[in-house]
């Protein structure tokens, strides 16, 4: 009877131990899961940061390229304006010349081309 009494006393205790061991196992599993999720989150954050940095760099390059393109267009416009001004000035000088001077100049130009 003493053996049965010991079994009855140990049986609930063993059940408590089993519950405790299972709880510790679940807790350990949860801790590993949380650790894995944190690692995955850190990896995702780093990837997003890297993507953001890459997109920012690409955007800056695009802006710089367009800026250089705009500078080139501005230079072409300024060059065309300068050439147009020179031609207008030249035409104004020709118009202000007398007919004899215009004829002499045309003759000189034709001689230079020949």
Biopython code that builds the backbone (N, CA, C, O; Angstrom):
import numpy as np
from Bio.PDB.StructureBuilder import StructureBuilder

atoms = [
    (1, "UNK", "N", (0.808, -1.175, 0.000)),
    (1, "UNK", "CA", (0.000, 0.000, 0.000)),
    (1, "UNK", "C", (0.866, 1.260, 0.000)),
    (1, "UNK", "O", (0.501, 2.284, -0.576)),
    (2, "UNK", "N", (1.979, 1.163, 0.635)),
    (2, "UNK", "CA", (2.889, 2.298, 0.667)),
    (2, "UNK", "C", (3.399, 2.581, -0.740)),
    (2, "UNK", "O", (3.601, 3.736, -1.117)),
    (3, "UNK", "N", (3.606, 1.517, -1.510)),
    (3, "UNK", "CA", (4.061, 1.706, -2.888)),
    (3, "UNK", "C", (2.994, 2.395, -3.703)),
    (3, "UNK", "O", (3.305, 3.255, -4.527)),
    (4, "UNK", "N", (1.748, 2.038, -3.491)),
    (4, "UNK", "CA", (0.654, 2.683, -4.217)),
    (4, "UNK", "C", (0.523, 4.131, -3.806)),
    (4, "UNK", "O", (0.208, 4.992, -4.627)),
    (5, "UNK", "N", (0.756, 4.389, -2.585)),
    (5, "UNK", "CA", (0.668, 5.775, -2.118)),
    (5, "UNK", "C", (1.757, 6.602, -2.757)),
    (5, "UNK", "O", (1.536, 7.747, -3.151)),
    (6, "UNK", "N", (2.947, 6.009, -2.858)),
    (6, "UNK", "CA", (4.042, 6.722, -3.520)),
    (6, "UNK", "C", (3.714, 6.974, -4.985)),
    (6, "UNK", "O", (4.005, 8.047, -5.514)),
    (7, "UNK", "N", (3.117, 6.000, -5.633)),
    (7, "UNK", "CA", (2.752, 6.178, -7.041)),
    (7, "UNK", "C", (1.729, 7.275, -7.199)),
    (7, "UNK", "O", (1.818, 8.084, -8.122)),
    (8, "UNK", "N", (0.757, 7.310, -6.308)),
    (8, "UNK", "CA", (-0.267, 8.344, -6.404)),
    (8, "UNK", "C", (0.349, 9.716, -6.161)),
    (8, "UNK", "O", (-0.042, 10.694, -6.798)),
    (9, "UNK", "N", (1.284, 9.791, -5.267)),
    (9, "UNK", "CA", (1.929, 11.074, -4.998)),
    (9, "UNK", "C", (2.823, 11.458, -6.162)),
    (9, "UNK", "O", (2.850, 12.621, -6.564)),
    (10, "UNK", "N", (3.549, 10.506, -6.705)),
    (10, "UNK", "CA", (4.466, 10.786, -7.804)),
    (10, "UNK", "C", (3.725, 11.024, -9.119)),
    (10, "UNK", "O", (4.186, 11.807, -9.951)),
    (11, "UNK", "N", (2.636, 10.390, -9.310)),
    (11, "UNK", "CA", (1.924, 10.520, -10.580)),
    (11, "UNK", "C", (1.494, 11.965, -10.848)),
    (11, "UNK", "O", (1.766, 12.476, -11.935)),
    (12, "UNK", "N", (0.845, 12.634, -9.919)),
    (12, "UNK", "CA", (0.524, 14.045, -10.189)),
    (12, "UNK", "C", (1.794, 14.889, -10.343)),
    (12, "UNK", "O", (1.832, 15.822, -11.145)),
    (13, "UNK", "N", (2.801, 14.563, -9.591)),
    (13, "UNK", "CA", (4.071, 15.308, -9.680)),
    (13, "UNK", "C", (4.706, 15.089, -11.044)),
    (13, "UNK", "O", (5.199, 16.032, -11.663)),
    (14, "UNK", "N", (4.696, 13.855, -11.509)),
    (14, "UNK", "CA", (5.230, 13.560, -12.834)),
    (14, "UNK", "C", (4.444, 14.297, -13.906)),
    (14, "UNK", "O", (5.022, 14.794, -14.872)),
    (15, "UNK", "N", (3.154, 14.367, -13.742)),
    (15, "UNK", "CA", (2.315, 15.102, -14.694)),
    (15, "UNK", "C", (2.691, 16.574, -14.692)),
    (15, "UNK", "O", (2.758, 17.205, -15.746)),
    (16, "UNK", "N", (2.937, 17.119, -13.509)),
    (16, "UNK", "CA", (3.349, 18.519, -13.424)),
    (16, "UNK", "C", (4.704, 18.720, -14.095)),
    (16, "UNK", "O", (4.931, 19.713, -14.786)),
    (17, "UNK", "N", (5.593, 17.761, -13.879)),
    (17, "UNK", "CA", (6.919, 17.840, -14.501)),
    (17, "UNK", "C", (6.778, 17.766, -16.016)),
    (17, "UNK", "O", (7.422, 18.531, -16.734)),
    (18, "UNK", "N", (5.946, 16.858, -16.509)),
    (18, "UNK", "CA", (5.725, 16.739, -17.946)),
    (18, "UNK", "C", (5.179, 18.042, -18.517)),
    (18, "UNK", "O", (5.630, 18.518, -19.559)),
    (19, "UNK", "N", (4.206, 18.606, -17.821)),
    (19, "UNK", "CA", (3.637, 19.883, -18.274)),
    (19, "UNK", "C", (4.721, 20.954, -18.292)),
    (19, "UNK", "O", (4.809, 21.738, -19.237)),
    (20, "UNK", "N", (5.541, 20.987, -17.252)),
    (20, "UNK", "CA", (6.610, 21.968, -17.159)),
    (20, "UNK", "C", (7.632, 21.771, -18.282)),
    (20, "UNK", "O", (8.050, 22.736, -18.922)),
    (21, "UNK", "N", (8.033, 20.507, -18.519)),
    (21, "UNK", "CA", (8.997, 20.197, -19.581)),
    (21, "UNK", "C", (8.423, 20.613, -20.937)),
    (21, "UNK", "O", (9.125, 21.202, -21.759)),
    (22, "UNK", "N", (7.142, 20.305, -21.163)),
    (22, "UNK", "CA", (6.503, 20.714, -22.421)),
    (22, "UNK", "C", (6.457, 22.229, -22.551)),
    (22, "UNK", "O", (6.688, 22.781, -23.626)),
    (23, "UNK", "N", (6.157, 22.890, -21.443)),
    (23, "UNK", "CA", (6.098, 24.361, -21.462)),
    (23, "UNK", "C", (7.474, 24.934, -21.772)),
    (23, "UNK", "O", (7.594, 25.884, -22.545)),
    (24, "UNK", "N", (8.516, 24.358, -21.169)),
    (24, "UNK", "CA", (9.877, 24.817, -21.441)),
    (24, "UNK", "C", (10.232, 24.570, -22.911)),
    (24, "UNK", "O", (10.844, 25.417, -23.562)),
    (25, "UNK", "N", (9.841, 23.407, -23.419)),
    (25, "UNK", "CA", (10.084, 23.104, -24.835)),
    (25, "UNK", "C", (9.387, 24.093, -25.746)),
    (25, "UNK", "O", (9.977, 24.570, -26.716)),
    (26, "UNK", "N", (8.127, 24.408, -25.440)),
    (26, "UNK", "CA", (7.383, 25.390, -26.244)),
    (26, "UNK", "C", (8.018, 26.771, -26.145)),
    (26, "UNK", "O", (8.121, 27.487, -27.141)),
    (27, "UNK", "N", (8.436, 27.135, -24.957)),
    (27, "UNK", "CA", (9.072, 28.426, -24.756)),
    (27, "UNK", "C", (10.365, 28.508, -25.565)),
    (27, "UNK", "O", (10.655, 29.522, -26.199)),
    (28, "UNK", "N", (11.128, 27.429, -25.530)),
    (28, "UNK", "CA", (12.377, 27.377, -26.295)),
    (28, "UNK", "C", (12.089, 27.513, -27.794)),
    (28, "UNK", "O", (12.779, 28.241, -28.508)),
    (29, "UNK", "N", (11.068, 26.804, -28.249)),
    (29, "UNK", "CA", (10.673, 26.891, -29.658)),
    (29, "UNK", "C", (10.237, 28.313, -30.011)),
    (29, "UNK", "O", (10.613, 28.840, -31.059)),
    (30, "UNK", "N", (9.452, 28.926, -29.140)),
    (30, "UNK", "CA", (9.005, 30.306, -29.371)),
    (30, "UNK", "C", (10.184, 31.268, -29.408)),
    (30, "UNK", "O", (10.218, 32.185, -30.228)),
    (31, "UNK", "N", (11.152, 31.058, -28.518)),
    (31, "UNK", "CA", (12.331, 31.919, -28.500)),
    (31, "UNK", "C", (13.114, 31.798, -29.805)),
    (31, "UNK", "O", (13.570, 32.801, -30.355)),
    (32, "UNK", "N", (13.269, 30.565, -30.300)),
    (32, "UNK", "CA", (13.963, 30.358, -31.570)),
    (32, "UNK", "C", (13.186, 31.005, -32.713)),
    (32, "UNK", "O", (13.772, 31.620, -33.603)),
    (33, "UNK", "N", (11.854, 30.860, -32.679)),
    (33, "UNK", "CA", (11.010, 31.449, -33.715)),
    (33, "UNK", "C", (11.127, 32.971, -33.700)),
    (33, "UNK", "O", (11.260, 33.597, -34.751)),
    (34, "UNK", "N", (11.078, 33.556, -32.522)),
    (34, "UNK", "CA", (11.212, 35.014, -32.395)),
    (34, "UNK", "C", (12.592, 35.442, -32.890)),
    (34, "UNK", "O", (12.716, 36.439, -33.600)),
    (35, "UNK", "N", (13.613, 34.702, -32.523)),
    (35, "UNK", "CA", (14.977, 35.012, -32.966)),
    (35, "UNK", "C", (15.056, 34.948, -34.495)),
    (35, "UNK", "O", (15.617, 35.841, -35.129)),
    (36, "UNK", "N", (14.493, 33.890, -35.079)),
    (36, "UNK", "CA", (14.489, 33.746, -36.536)),
    (36, "UNK", "C", (13.714, 34.890, -37.205)),
    (36, "UNK", "O", (14.145, 35.433, -38.222)),
    (37, "UNK", "N", (12.567, 35.243, -36.620)),
    (37, "UNK", "CA", (11.768, 36.336, -37.188)),
    (37, "UNK", "C", (12.509, 37.669, -37.106)),
    (37, "UNK", "O", (12.455, 38.475, -38.035)),
    (38, "UNK", "N", (13.188, 37.889, -36.006)),
    (38, "UNK", "CA", (13.981, 39.126, -35.876)),
    (38, "UNK", "C", (15.094, 39.159, -36.904)),
    (38, "UNK", "O", (15.347, 40.195, -37.518)),
    (39, "UNK", "N", (15.763, 38.023, -37.096)),
    (39, "UNK", "CA", (16.822, 37.948, -38.098)),
    (39, "UNK", "C", (16.251, 38.221, -39.488)),
    (39, "UNK", "O", (16.823, 38.987, -40.264)),
    (40, "UNK", "N", (15.117, 37.589, -39.794)),
    (40, "UNK", "CA", (14.478, 37.812, -41.093)),
    (40, "UNK", "C", (14.069, 39.270, -41.261)),
    (40, "UNK", "O", (14.213, 39.835, -42.345)),
    (41, "UNK", "N", (13.564, 39.878, -40.200)),
    (41, "UNK", "CA", (13.177, 41.281, -40.237)),
    (41, "UNK", "C", (14.392, 42.171, -40.479)),
    (41, "UNK", "O", (14.328, 43.113, -41.269)),
    (42, "UNK", "N", (15.496, 41.874, -39.802)),
    (42, "UNK", "CA", (16.722, 42.643, -40.011)),
    (42, "UNK", "C", (17.217, 42.510, -41.447)),
    (42, "UNK", "O", (17.658, 43.484, -42.056)),
    (43, "UNK", "N", (17.138, 41.288, -41.980)),
    (43, "UNK", "CA", (17.544, 41.061, -43.375)),
    (43, "UNK", "C", (16.638, 41.859, -44.312)),
    (43, "UNK", "O", (17.124, 42.492, -45.249)),
    (44, "UNK", "N", (15.344, 41.834, -44.071)),
    (44, "UNK", "CA", (14.381, 42.571, -44.905)),
    (44, "UNK", "C", (14.637, 44.078, -44.815)),
    (44, "UNK", "O", (14.613, 44.782, -45.824)),
    (45, "UNK", "N", (14.878, 44.555, -43.612)),
    (45, "UNK", "CA", (15.173, 45.989, -43.443)),
    (45, "UNK", "C", (16.433, 46.375, -44.205)),
    (45, "UNK", "O", (16.473, 47.413, -44.865)),
    (46, "UNK", "N", (17.461, 45.537, -44.112)),
    (46, "UNK", "CA", (18.712, 45.822, -44.819)),
    (46, "UNK", "C", (18.483, 45.808, -46.330)),
    (46, "UNK", "O", (19.003, 46.657, -47.053)),
    (47, "UNK", "N", (17.703, 44.840, -46.794)),
    (47, "UNK", "CA", (17.411, 44.752, -48.226)),
    (47, "UNK", "C", (16.662, 45.998, -48.691)),
    (47, "UNK", "O", (16.975, 46.561, -49.740)),
    (48, "UNK", "N", (15.681, 46.422, -47.917)),
    (48, "UNK", "CA", (14.929, 47.631, -48.274)),
    (48, "UNK", "C", (15.835, 48.855, -48.253)),
    (48, "UNK", "O", (15.729, 49.729, -49.113)),
    (49, "UNK", "N", (16.718, 48.913, -47.277)),
    (49, "UNK", "CA", (17.668, 50.024, -47.198)),
    (49, "UNK", "C", (18.587, 50.015, -48.415)),
    (49, "UNK", "O", (18.845, 51.057, -49.017)),
    (50, "UNK", "N", (19.084, 48.816, -48.774)),
    (50, "UNK", "CA", (19.941, 48.697, -49.956)),
    (50, "UNK", "C", (19.175, 49.100, -51.216)),
    (50, "UNK", "O", (19.710, 49.806, -52.070)),
    (51, "UNK", "N", (17.915, 48.647, -51.332)),
    (51, "UNK", "CA", (17.083, 49.013, -52.481)),
    (51, "UNK", "C", (16.864, 50.516, -52.521)),
    (51, "UNK", "O", (16.930, 51.131, -53.586)),
    (52, "UNK", "N", (16.604, 51.104, -51.367)),
    (52, "UNK", "CA", (16.391, 52.551, -51.285)),
    (52, "UNK", "C", (17.657, 53.291, -51.723)),
    (52, "UNK", "O", (17.595, 54.252, -52.490)),
    (53, "UNK", "N", (18.806, 52.824, -51.223)),
    (53, "UNK", "CA", (20.073, 53.458, -51.589)),
    (53, "UNK", "C", (20.323, 53.341, -53.094)),
    (53, "UNK", "O", (20.758, 54.300, -53.732)),
    (54, "UNK", "N", (20.049, 52.176, -53.651)),
    (54, "UNK", "CA", (20.240, 51.964, -55.083)),
    (54, "UNK", "C", (19.311, 52.859, -55.896)),
    (54, "UNK", "O", (19.743, 53.497, -56.857)),
    (55, "UNK", "N", (18.043, 52.906, -55.515)),
    (55, "UNK", "CA", (17.091, 53.752, -56.240)),
    (55, "UNK", "C", (17.454, 55.229, -56.111)),
    (55, "UNK", "O", (17.318, 55.993, -57.067)),
    (56, "UNK", "N", (17.911, 55.623, -54.936)),
    (56, "UNK", "CA", (18.333, 57.014, -54.743)),
    (56, "UNK", "C", (19.522, 57.336, -55.642)),
    (56, "UNK", "O", (19.560, 58.396, -56.266)),
    (57, "UNK", "N", (20.484, 56.431, -55.711)),
    (57, "UNK", "CA", (21.654, 56.636, -56.573)),
    (57, "UNK", "C", (21.239, 56.715, -58.040)),
    (57, "UNK", "O", (21.729, 57.563, -58.786)),
    (58, "UNK", "N", (20.332, 55.827, -58.448)),
    (58, "UNK", "CA", (19.862, 55.849, -59.838)),
    (58, "UNK", "C", (19.150, 57.168, -60.140)),
    (58, "UNK", "O", (19.329, 57.743, -61.213)),
    (59, "UNK", "N", (18.349, 57.641, -59.198)),
    (59, "UNK", "CA", (17.633, 58.901, -59.374)),
    (59, "UNK", "C", (18.617, 60.062, -59.489)),
    (59, "UNK", "O", (18.450, 60.941, -60.334)),
    (60, "UNK", "N", (19.639, 60.062, -58.639)),
    (60, "UNK", "CA", (20.640, 61.130, -58.701)),
    (60, "UNK", "C", (21.370, 61.110, -60.047)),
    (60, "UNK", "O", (21.625, 62.161, -60.635)),
    (61, "UNK", "N", (21.703, 59.918, -60.528)),
    (61, "UNK", "CA", (22.368, 59.821, -61.836)),
    (61, "UNK", "C", (21.469, 60.334, -62.952)),
    (61, "UNK", "O", (21.923, 61.023, -63.865)),
    (62, "UNK", "N", (20.180, 59.987, -62.867)),
    (62, "UNK", "CA", (19.224, 60.459, -63.881)),
    (62, "UNK", "C", (19.116, 61.977, -63.848)),
    (62, "UNK", "O", (19.103, 62.629, -64.893)),
    (63, "UNK", "N", (19.039, 62.535, -62.646)),
    (63, "UNK", "CA", (18.952, 63.993, -62.512)),
    (63, "UNK", "C", (20.218, 64.650, -63.048)),
    (63, "UNK", "O", (20.145, 65.652, -63.759)),
    (64, "UNK", "N", (21.384, 64.088, -62.711)),
    (64, "UNK", "CA", (22.649, 64.643, -63.206)),
    (64, "UNK", "C", (22.711, 64.555, -64.724)),
    (64, "UNK", "O", (23.151, 65.492, -65.390)),
    (65, "UNK", "N", (22.266, 63.416, -65.271)),
    (65, "UNK", "CA", (22.271, 63.249, -66.730)),
    (65, "UNK", "C", (21.371, 64.260, -67.401)),
    (65, "UNK", "O", (21.738, 64.858, -68.413)),
    (66, "UNK", "N", (20.202, 64.450, -66.845)),
    (66, "UNK", "CA", (19.284, 65.434, -67.417)),
    (66, "UNK", "C", (19.833, 66.841, -67.262)),
    (66, "UNK", "O", (19.673, 67.681, -68.148)),
    (67, "UNK", "N", (20.479, 67.095, -66.137)),
    (67, "UNK", "CA", (21.072, 68.410, -65.916)),
    (67, "UNK", "C", (22.159, 68.667, -66.951)),
    (67, "UNK", "O", (22.241, 69.756, -67.519)),
    (68, "UNK", "N", (23.003, 67.644, -67.197)),
    (68, "UNK", "CA", (24.043, 67.783, -68.226)),
    (68, "UNK", "C", (23.403, 67.964, -69.595)),
    (68, "UNK", "O", (23.879, 68.752, -70.413)),
    (69, "UNK", "N", (22.322, 67.232, -69.841)),
    (69, "UNK", "CA", (21.613, 67.383, -71.113)),
    (69, "UNK", "C", (21.038, 68.781, -71.255)),
    (69, "UNK", "O", (21.103, 69.383, -72.327)),
    (70, "UNK", "N", (20.476, 69.295, -70.171)),
    (70, "UNK", "CA", (19.947, 70.660, -70.199)),
    (70, "UNK", "C", (21.067, 71.662, -70.419)),
    (70, "UNK", "O", (20.890, 72.641, -71.144)),
    (71, "UNK", "N", (22.231, 71.427, -69.793)),
    (71, "UNK", "CA", (23.375, 72.320, -69.987)),
    (71, "UNK", "C", (23.819, 72.297, -71.448)),
    (71, "UNK", "O", (24.152, 73.336, -72.019)),
    (72, "UNK", "N", (23.823, 71.107, -72.047)),
    (72, "UNK", "CA", (24.212, 70.985, -73.450)),
    (72, "UNK", "C", (23.222, 71.726, -74.341)),
    (72, "UNK", "O", (23.620, 72.446, -75.257)),
    (73, "UNK", "N", (21.944, 71.550, -74.072)),
    (73, "UNK", "CA", (20.916, 72.239, -74.853)),
    (73, "UNK", "C", (21.063, 73.746, -74.697)),
    (73, "UNK", "O", (20.948, 74.491, -75.670)),
    (74, "UNK", "N", (21.317, 74.193, -73.468)),
    (74, "UNK", "CA", (21.516, 75.627, -73.220)),
    (74, "UNK", "C", (22.717, 76.139, -74.000)),
    (74, "UNK", "O", (22.661, 77.223, -74.580)),
    (75, "UNK", "N", (23.798, 75.375, -74.020)),
    (75, "UNK", "CA", (24.988, 75.778, -74.776)),
    (75, "UNK", "C", (24.686, 75.841, -76.271)),
    (75, "UNK", "O", (25.133, 76.761, -76.957)),
    (76, "UNK", "N", (23.938, 74.877, -76.772)),
    (76, "UNK", "CA", (23.577, 74.897, -78.193)),
    (76, "UNK", "C", (22.716, 76.111, -78.526)),
    (76, "UNK", "O", (22.904, 76.753, -79.560)),
    (77, "UNK", "N", (21.776, 76.417, -77.646)),
    (77, "UNK", "CA", (20.909, 77.589, -77.862)),
    (77, "UNK", "C", (21.741, 78.865, -77.841)),
    (77, "UNK", "O", (21.572, 79.738, -78.692)),
    (78, "UNK", "N", (22.640, 78.969, -76.865)),
    (78, "UNK", "CA", (23.494, 80.151, -76.781)),
    (78, "UNK", "C", (24.385, 80.279, -78.011)),
    (78, "UNK", "O", (24.588, 81.379, -78.524)),
    (79, "UNK", "N", (24.915, 79.155, -78.482)),
    (79, "UNK", "CA", (25.748, 79.168, -79.689)),
    (79, "UNK", "C", (24.936, 79.603, -80.905)),
    (79, "UNK", "O", (25.399, 80.403, -81.718)),
    (80, "UNK", "N", (23.711, 79.066, -81.022)),
    (80, "UNK", "CA", (22.843, 79.447, -82.148)),
    (80, "UNK", "C", (22.480, 80.927, -82.066)),
    (80, "UNK", "O", (22.447, 81.616, -83.086)),
    (81, "UNK", "N", (22.207, 81.416, -80.860)),
    (81, "UNK", "CA", (21.902, 82.842, -80.695)),
    (81, "UNK", "C", (23.093, 83.700, -81.111)),
    (81, "UNK", "O", (22.933, 84.721, -81.779)),
    (82, "UNK", "N", (24.290, 83.270, -80.707)),
    (82, "UNK", "CA", (25.504, 84.014, -81.060)),
    (82, "UNK", "C", (25.697, 84.046, -82.578)),
    (82, "UNK", "O", (25.988, 85.094, -83.153)),
    (83, "UNK", "N", (25.531, 82.876, -83.224)),
    (83, "UNK", "CA", (25.681, 82.820, -84.687)),
    (83, "UNK", "C", (24.633, 83.682, -85.373)),
    (83, "UNK", "O", (24.932, 84.379, -86.342)),
    (84, "UNK", "N", (23.401, 83.633, -84.870)),
    (84, "UNK", "CA", (22.325, 84.437, -85.445)),
    (84, "UNK", "C", (22.630, 85.928, -85.289)),
    (84, "UNK", "O", (22.413, 86.708, -86.217)),
    (85, "UNK", "N", (23.124, 86.317, -84.136)),
    (85, "UNK", "CA", (23.486, 87.725, -83.908)),
    (85, "UNK", "C", (24.582, 88.154, -84.866)),
    (85, "UNK", "O", (24.520, 89.239, -85.445)),
    (86, "UNK", "N", (25.593, 87.300, -85.034)),
    (86, "UNK", "CA", (26.677, 87.623, -85.969)),
    (86, "UNK", "C", (26.148, 87.777, -87.391)),
    (86, "UNK", "O", (26.540, 88.707, -88.098)),
    (87, "UNK", "N", (25.275, 86.890, -87.813)),
    (87, "UNK", "CA", (24.722, 86.957, -89.172)),
    (87, "UNK", "C", (23.852, 88.199, -89.346)),
    (87, "UNK", "O", (23.892, 88.855, -90.387)),
    (88, "UNK", "N", (23.066, 88.514, -88.317)),
    (88, "UNK", "CA", (22.233, 89.725, -88.392)),
    (88, "UNK", "C", (23.104, 90.978, -88.460)),
    (88, "UNK", "O", (22.823, 91.900, -89.225)),
    (89, "UNK", "N", (24.164, 90.999, -87.650)),
    (89, "UNK", "CA", (25.088, 92.134, -87.682)),
    (89, "UNK", "C", (25.754, 92.249, -89.047)),
    (89, "UNK", "O", (25.909, 93.344, -89.588)),
    (90, "UNK", "N", (26.142, 91.109, -89.589)),
    (90, "UNK", "CA", (26.771, 91.105, -90.915)),
    (90, "UNK", "C", (25.780, 91.595, -91.973)),
    (90, "UNK", "O", (26.126, 92.390, -92.847)),
    (91, "UNK", "N", (24.546, 91.106, -91.874)),
    (91, "UNK", "CA", (23.524, 91.544, -92.842)),
    (91, "UNK", "C", (23.250, 93.033, -92.681)),
    (91, "UNK", "O", (23.034, 93.728, -93.674)),
    (92, "UNK", "N", (23.255, 93.530, -91.464)),
    (92, "UNK", "CA", (23.021, 94.960, -91.234)),
    (92, "UNK", "C", (24.156, 95.786, -91.820)),
    (92, "UNK", "O", (23.921, 96.850, -92.392)),
    (93, "UNK", "N", (25.398, 95.297, -91.679)),
    (93, "UNK", "CA", (26.533, 96.021, -92.267)),
    (93, "UNK", "C", (26.415, 96.051, -93.790)),
    (93, "UNK", "O", (26.674, 97.073, -94.425)),
    (94, "UNK", "N", (26.020, 94.912, -94.365)),
    (94, "UNK", "CA", (25.868, 94.847, -95.824)),
    (94, "UNK", "C", (24.771, 95.806, -96.276)),
    (94, "UNK", "O", (24.925, 96.511, -97.274)),
    (95, "UNK", "N", (23.663, 95.828, -95.535)),
    (95, "UNK", "CA", (22.557, 96.713, -95.917)),
    (95, "UNK", "C", (22.940, 98.188, -95.799)),
    (95, "UNK", "O", (22.407, 99.033, -96.518)),
    (96, "UNK", "N", (23.859, 98.486, -94.894)),
    (96, "UNK", "CA", (24.253, 99.879, -94.735)),
    (96, "UNK", "C", (25.313, 100.313, -95.738)),
    (96, "UNK", "O", (25.618, 101.501, -95.845)),
    (97, "UNK", "N", (25.871, 99.364, -96.468)),
    (97, "UNK", "CA", (26.887, 99.696, -97.479)),
    (97, "UNK", "C", (26.222, 100.272, -98.718)),
    (97, "UNK", "O", (25.040, 100.060, -98.989)),
    (98, "UNK", "N", (27.010, 100.982, -99.426)),
    (98, "UNK", "CA", (26.508, 101.473, -100.714)),
    (98, "UNK", "C", (26.530, 100.332, -101.709)),
    (98, "UNK", "O", (27.180, 99.311, -101.489)),
    (99, "UNK", "N", (25.819, 100.514, -102.797)),
    (99, "UNK", "CA", (25.733, 99.455, -103.814)),
    (99, "UNK", "C", (27.110, 99.106, -104.362)),
    (99, "UNK", "O", (27.373, 97.938, -104.649)),
    (100, "UNK", "N", (27.978, 100.069, -104.513)),
    (100, "UNK", "CA", (29.322, 99.804, -105.039)),
    (100, "UNK", "C", (30.120, 98.935, -104.066)),
    (100, "UNK", "O", (30.809, 98.003, -104.480)),
    (101, "UNK", "N", (30.023, 99.243, -102.790)),
    (101, "UNK", "CA", (30.756, 98.461, -101.793)),
    (101, "UNK", "C", (30.218, 97.025, -101.725)),
    (101, "UNK", "O", (30.982, 96.080, -101.527)),
    (102, "UNK", "N", (28.907, 96.871, -101.890)),
    (102, "UNK", "CA", (28.314, 95.523, -101.867)),
    (102, "UNK", "C", (28.834, 94.725, -103.046)),
    (102, "UNK", "O", (29.193, 93.557, -102.902)),
    (103, "UNK", "N", (28.878, 95.356, -104.222)),
    (103, "UNK", "CA", (29.371, 94.678, -105.422)),
    (103, "UNK", "C", (30.826, 94.295, -105.241)),
    (103, "UNK", "O", (31.228, 93.190, -105.608)),
    (104, "UNK", "N", (31.632, 95.206, -104.670)),
    (104, "UNK", "CA", (33.050, 94.904, -104.445)),
    (104, "UNK", "C", (33.212, 93.737, -103.464)),
    (104, "UNK", "O", (34.068, 92.871, -103.645)),
    (105, "UNK", "N", (32.402, 93.734, -102.460)),
    (105, "UNK", "CA", (32.480, 92.668, -101.450)),
    (105, "UNK", "C", (32.069, 91.321, -102.050)),
    (105, "UNK", "O", (32.705, 90.300, -101.787)),
    (106, "UNK", "N", (31.010, 91.323, -102.851)),
    (106, "UNK", "CA", (30.564, 90.076, -103.503)),
    (106, "UNK", "C", (31.662, 89.571, -104.421)),
    (106, "UNK", "O", (31.931, 88.371, -104.467)),
    (107, "UNK", "N", (32.288, 90.462, -105.138)),
    (107, "UNK", "CA", (33.376, 90.072, -106.042)),
    (107, "UNK", "C", (34.541, 89.486, -105.249)),
    (107, "UNK", "O", (35.138, 88.489, -105.653)),
    (108, "UNK", "N", (34.859, 90.115, -104.115)),
    (108, "UNK", "CA", (35.950, 89.627, -103.279)),
    (108, "UNK", "C", (35.630, 88.249, -102.716)),
    (108, "UNK", "O", (36.500, 87.382, -102.640)),
    (109, "UNK", "N", (34.396, 88.059, -102.330)),
    (109, "UNK", "CA", (33.985, 86.755, -101.792)),
    (109, "UNK", "C", (34.044, 85.692, -102.869)),
    (109, "UNK", "O", (34.500, 84.573, -102.631)),
    (110, "UNK", "N", (33.579, 86.049, -104.061)),
    (110, "UNK", "CA", (33.619, 85.069, -105.165)),
    (110, "UNK", "C", (35.037, 84.732, -105.527)),
    (110, "UNK", "O", (35.320, 83.581, -105.859)),
    (111, "UNK", "N", (35.949, 85.689, -105.478)),
    (111, "UNK", "CA", (37.369, 85.451, -105.791)),
    (111, "UNK", "C", (37.984, 84.521, -104.753)),
    (111, "UNK", "O", (38.795, 83.654, -105.077)),
    (112, "UNK", "N", (37.581, 84.719, -103.500)),
    (112, "UNK", "CA", (38.107, 83.868, -102.409)),
    (112, "UNK", "C", (37.625, 82.435, -102.533)),
    (112, "UNK", "O", (38.325, 81.512, -102.116)),
    (113, "UNK", "N", (36.450, 82.233, -103.096)),
    (113, "UNK", "CA", (35.907, 80.891, -103.260)),
    (113, "UNK", "C", (36.478, 80.159, -104.451)),
    (113, "UNK", "O", (36.459, 78.929, -104.497)),
    (114, "UNK", "N", (36.982, 80.896, -105.404)),
    (114, "UNK", "CA", (37.476, 80.291, -106.642)),
    (114, "UNK", "C", (38.829, 79.667, -106.478)),
    (114, "UNK", "O", (39.375, 79.117, -107.435)),
]
sb = StructureBuilder()
sb.init_structure("model")
sb.init_model(0)
sb.init_chain("A")
sb.init_seg("    ")
for serial, (resi, resn, name, xyz) in enumerate(atoms, 1):
    if name == "N":
        sb.init_residue(resn, " ", resi, " ")
    sb.init_atom(name, np.array(xyz, "f"), 0.0, 1.0, " ", f" {name:<3s}", serial, name[0])
structure = sb.get_structure()
